[in-house]
């Protein structure tokens, strides 16, 4: 582990301790109002159909977002932000999530 990596981990640990002790407030999560879905999708070299199927959207949702007829709201923006940051990890989670048993 590099000194820089260790310093970043230590900084995060110190911050977490300060928050737990009540001497610091946690950072507020910021999710941008505008998410460029087309940029995320094309960065992954996926068609609209493949992107929708891979991440659980409808084709109409993806088209509407990209053509600015509507925009992703709330948690969907956060989900898209995660996809744009690390799509491989998101796909891994989706593919390894437990299957529901029939009742």
NULUM-931391 format. One record per residue (C-alpha): residue number from 0; z, x, y. Coordinates in steps of 0.1 Angstrom, whole numbers. Example, Ala and Ser with C-alpha at 12.3 -4.5 7.8 and 13.67 -1.06 7.14 Angstrom:
<marvexs>
[0 [78 123 -45]];
[1 [71 137 -11]];
</marvexs>
This chain:
<marvexs>
[0 [0 0 0]];
[1 [-9 14 34]];
[2 [16 18 62]];
[3 [-2 -8 82]];
[4 [-1 -34 55]];
[5 [36 -27 49]];
[6 [43 -31 86]];
[7 [25 -65 87]];
[8 [44 -77 57]];
[9 [77 -65 71]];
[10 [69 -82 105]];
[11 [62 -115 87]];
[12 [95 -111 67]];
[13 [115 -104 98]];
[14 [99 -135 115]];
[15 [107 -157 85]];
[16 [143 -145 85]];
[17 [147 -152 122]];
[18 [133 -187 117]];
[19 [156 -193 88]];
[20 [186 -181 108]];
[21 [176 -203 137]];
[22 [171 -175 162]];
[23 [134 -181 164]];
[24 [111 -211 163]];
[25 [82 -213 139]];
[26 [48 -209 153]];
[27 [30 -242 158]];
[28 [-1 -248 137]];
[29 [-33 -250 156]];
[30 [-63 -268 141]];
[31 [-93 -267 163]];
[32 [-106 -301 176]];
[33 [-142 -291 167]];
[34 [-151 -277 133]];
[35 [-187 -265 129]];
[36 [-194 -279 94]];
[37 [-230 -268 94]];
[38 [-219 -232 101]];
[39 [-194 -233 73]];
[40 [-219 -248 48]];
[41 [-248 -225 57]];
[42 [-224 -195 56]];
[43 [-218 -204 20]];
[44 [-255 -208 14]];
[45 [-250 -243 1]];
[46 [-271 -274 5]];
[47 [-255 -305 20]];
[48 [-255 -321 -15]];
[49 [-239 -290 -31]];
[50 [-213 -286 -3]];
[51 [-203 -323 -6]];
[52 [-200 -322 -44]];
[53 [-181 -289 -45]];
[54 [-155 -299 -20]];
[55 [-151 -337 -26]];
[56 [-169 -351 5]];
[57 [-197 -377 5]];
[58 [-232 -366 14]];
[59 [-230 -391 43]];
[60 [-199 -375 57]];
[61 [-214 -341 57]];
[62 [-246 -354 73]];
[63 [-227 -373 99]];
[64 [-205 -343 108]];
[65 [-235 -320 111]];
[66 [-255 -344 132]];
[67 [-225 -351 154]];
[68 [-225 -389 146]];
[69 [-188 -385 137]];
[70 [-163 -356 133]];
[71 [-138 -347 107]];
[72 [-103 -359 116]];
[73 [-67 -348 108]];
[74 [-62 -331 75]];
[75 [-99 -330 68]];
[76 [-103 -305 97]];
[77 [-75 -283 82]];
[78 [-93 -285 48]];
[79 [-126 -275 63]];
[80 [-109 -246 81]];
[81 [-95 -234 48]];
[82 [-130 -237 32]];
[83 [-145 -217 61]];
[84 [-118 -190 57]];
[85 [-118 -187 19]];
[86 [-141 -210 0]];
[87 [-136 -191 -32]];
[88 [-99 -196 -32]];
[89 [-103 -233 -24]];
[90 [-128 -238 -52]];
[91 [-105 -219 -76]];
[92 [-76 -243 -67]];
[93 [-99 -274 -71]];
[94 [-112 -262 -105]];
[95 [-78 -253 -119]];
[96 [-59 -283 -107]];
[97 [-43 -303 -136]];
[98 [-64 -332 -150]];
[99 [-49 -367 -148]];
[100 [-41 -382 -181]];
[101 [-53 -417 -189]];
[102 [-25 -443 -187]];
</marvexs>
